[in-house]
Amino acid sequence: MDSSSGDSFLAKTEELVAVDVLEVSGWKDNDPTIFDLTISDTIEGEFQLTNGFGPNKAPQVMKEHWNTFIVEDDFKFIAKNGLNAVRIPVGWWTTRDPTPPPPYVGGSLQILDNAFLWAQKYGLKVILDLHAAPDSQNGVAHSSSRDGTIEWGKTYESIQQTLDVIDFFTARYSKSDSLYAIELLNEPIAPNVTLEALTKYYKAGYEVVRKYSSKVYVILCARLKFTKPDHDLPPPQELLSLASDLVGSVLDVHWYNLFYDIFDNLTVQQNINFIHTNRTSQLDHFSPLNGPLTYVGEWCNEWNVKNATKVDYQRFAKTQLNVYGRATFGWSFWTLKNVQNNWNLEWMINNGYIKL
């Protein structure tokens, strides 16, 4: 690849890059080159993280994370506070454990096995959520995109690889009393992921789950759009007909009073009114009689209000709980732990910002 200065870079190994300057002909390992390196963004997502640390250090970093971030005591905490299920995000590479393709490192499958054991011990159900599919379905860090590209669904191979992932997870955990639902894909992005490709995959994924279980729910996540403006967001109703034809299916929506223009300048009361009025109406609209179950699969207690008080946040949380509690499959908060307090359910509970 070429730099803006005209120099060229050659990736020689996973950990070595050689630089060819204009004054020297040919690639010479012993030719010293000094250049400025600017990191333009933080490293996010498992691909970038493991790739950044490299094969020697990444296993140690990931092992430390897995053994400390979410542990058995967290499952105990969840059950103690009256919640009855956990939504666990997984990546496709876990199905290749213990030797996933680089830069991923082995060990994640054992952690997932542990989670199922802890869920059973504390009487919790597991919603297994395919958060990162091969080739990335949305291009953002939590889908483990390598560089922001979105290639999922553009080829037969990417869809078939994803079906193989669903087959692996369902076969492995279908006999567990804790497995409650399989979410076939988290947050496919429009328009990159077409409705045609998504519908084809959802139909096939449903059949894969049904090979192993007639009781496990199959969750179909609505398409999202991450960029502003919000006026051309794909409606969740576009999946309503499909979900209605699949017995035991669930329609998943993710609702945040963030990210889109409509929320930029709302006051505390306007945010609360939006939940009361708009979200209630939306739930009613795509929850027809005898239709599929509905699920608010993600929400948090953050907004764009500046200098909001603790009481403001408490009111906002209470309103969302009341409205999202009407969803026939329930809701999941994103997430249990987070560096930002109002995305951190554990912190909110411990500090009195939310009462379940």
Secondary structure, DSSP 8 states (H G I E B T S, - for coil): -B-TTS-EEEEEETTEEEEE-TTS-S--TT----------S---SHHHHHHHHHHHHHHHHHHHHHHHSS-HHHHHHHHHTT--EEEEEEEGGGGGTTS-STT--S-HHHHHHHHHHHHHHTT-EEEEEEEE-TT-SS-SGGGT-SSS---TTSSHHHHHHHHHHHHHHHHHHTT-TTEEEEES-S--BTTTS-HHHHHHHHHHHHHHHHHH-SSSEEEEE--B--SS--TT---GGGGHHHHHHSTTEEEEEE--S-SSGGGTT--HHHHHHHIIIIIHHHHHHT--TT--EEEEEE--S--S-TT--HHHHHHHHHHHHHHHTTSTTEE--S-SS-SSGGG-HHHHHHTTS---
